[in-house]
Amino acid sequence: MNKLFKIKLGWLFLLFILLDILCTGAGMGVPIFCITLGFLTGWGIMKIILLRTNDLNEIFRKSIKYGLATTLVTFVLMLIVWGIAITVFFNNGNDFKNFGNPLILFDPKLSFFGWLTLMIVISPLLQLLTTVFSFYISLFIIKKKNNTA
């Protein structure tokens, strides 16, 4: 298993991109699987960092840096998937009721805006939160296991 974590970071990042695309497709554009992928990603990134260094400052710096990189990938994917829907706001003849998004704000246009904000902005931030949460839980468990062993 440690062989996987000793691969070059570029290859692992490419693997993450492919998994993120697969998760986006599995969720049909709704990034629920991308958000849950953040847990696995955080654990994997922490394992990679701990195999290469033991300096806490470097561990924290790299974990946030890699977490932001994975979030940027999901953000770009969400822009690709949902960005075209932004053009609906600029056409006065569009009917927001029939777009298919839930009426979460009880007004079709506001609900559409809320849906796009949720998909494009908030979902990648939720993935960052799950990744960072997984980083620190993994760090705690791995360090605790190493101290007791």
C-alpha positions in Angstrom: 0.0 0.0 0.0 2.9 2.4 0.7 4.0 2.0 -2.9 1.0 4.0 -4.0 1.9 6.8 -1.7 5.5 7.0 -3.0 4.5 7.7 -6.6 5.3 11.2 -7.9 2.8 13.9 -6.9 2.0 14.7 -10.5 0.7 11.2 -11.2 -1.3 11.2 -7.9 -2.8 14.6 -8.8 -3.8 13.2 -12.3 -5.4 10.2 -10.5 -7.3 12.6 -8.3 -8.5 14.6 -11.3 -9.8 11.4 -13.0 -11.5 10.3 -9.8 -13.1 13.8 -9.4 -14.4 13.7 -13.0 -15.8 10.2 -12.3 -17.5 11.5 -9.1 -18.9 14.5 -10.9 -20.3 12.2 -13.5 -21.7 9.8 -11.0 -23.5 12.6 -9.3 -24.8 13.9 -12.6 -23.2 17.3 -12.0 -24.2 17.5 -8.4 -20.9 17.1 -6.5 -22.0 15.0 -3.5 -19.6 12.3 -4.4 -16.8 14.9 -4.9 -17.5 16.1 -1.4 -17.2 12.6 0.1 -14.1 12.0 -2.0 -12.6 14.8 0.2 -12.4 12.4 3.1 -10.4 9.8 1.2 -8.3 12.6 -0.4 -7.5 14.1 3.0 -6.4 10.8 4.4 -4.2 10.0 1.4 -2.6 13.4 1.3 -1.7 13.3 4.9 -0.2 9.8 4.4 1.9 11.2 1.5 3.1 14.2 3.5 4.0 12.1 6.5 6.1 9.7 4.4 8.1 12.7 3.2 8.5 14.9 6.3 7.9 15.1 10.0 8.1 18.9 10.4 4.7 20.1 11.7 4.9 23.5 10.0 5.6 21.8 6.6 2.9 19.3 7.2 0.3 22.0 7.9 1.4 24.2 5.0 1.4 21.3 2.5 -1.9 19.9 3.7 -3.7 23.3 3.1 -1.8 23.8 -0.2 -2.8 20.3 -1.5 -6.3 20.7 -0.2 -6.7 24.0 -2.1 -5.4 22.4 -5.2 -8.0 19.6 -5.0 -10.7 22.1 -4.3 -9.6 24.2 -7.4 -10.1 21.1 -9.6 -13.6 20.6 -8.3 -14.4 24.3 -8.7 -13.2 24.2 -12.4 -15.3 21.1 -13.0 -18.4 22.8 -11.5 -17.7 25.9 -13.7 -17.6 23.6 -16.7 -20.7 21.7 -15.8 -22.8 24.6 -14.5 -21.2 27.7 -16.0 -23.3 27.5 -19.1 -26.4 27.9 -17.0 -25.3 31.3 -15.9 -26.1 32.6 -19.4 -29.8 32.0 -18.6 -29.8 35.2 -16.5 -28.9 37.3 -19.5 -31.8 36.2 -21.6 -35.1 37.8 -20.7 -37.2 35.2 -22.4 -36.1 32.2 -20.2 -38.4 30.4 -17.9 -36.7 29.6 -14.6 -39.6 27.4 -13.5 -38.9 24.8 -16.0 -35.1 24.6 -15.6 -35.5 21.6 -13.2 -33.8 23.0 -10.0 -35.6 22.8 -6.7 -37.5 25.9 -5.5 -35.4 26.3 -2.4 -36.0 30.0 -2.0 -39.7 30.0 -3.2 -39.0 32.2 -6.2 -37.8 30.6 -9.4 -35.1 33.2 -10.3 -33.8 33.4 -6.7 -33.8 29.6 -6.4 -31.9 29.3 -9.7 -29.3 31.7 -8.4 -29.1 29.9 -5.1 -28.7 26.5 -6.9 -25.9 27.8 -9.1 -24.2 29.3 -6.1 -24.5 26.0 -4.2 -23.1 24.0 -7.1 -20.3 26.3 -8.2 -19.1 27.9 -5.0 -20.3 26.2 -1.9 -19.8 22.6 -3.0 -16.0 23.0 -3.6 -15.8 24.7 -0.2 -17.5 21.8 1.4 -15.0 19.5 -0.3 -12.2 21.6 1.2 -13.8 21.3 4.6 -14.1 17.5 4.4 -10.5 17.3 3.1 -9.1 19.5 5.9 -11.2 17.6 8.5 -9.8 14.3 7.2 -6.2 15.7 7.2 -6.3 16.5 10.9 -8.2 13.4 12.0 -5.6 11.3 10.0 -2.7 13.3 11.5 -4.1 12.7 15.0 -4.6 9.0 14.5 -1.3 8.4 12.8 0.7 10.4 15.3 -1.1 8.8 18.2 -0.4 5.3 16.8 3.3 6.2 16.3 3.6 7.5 19.9 2.1 4.4 21.4 4.0 1.9 19.2 
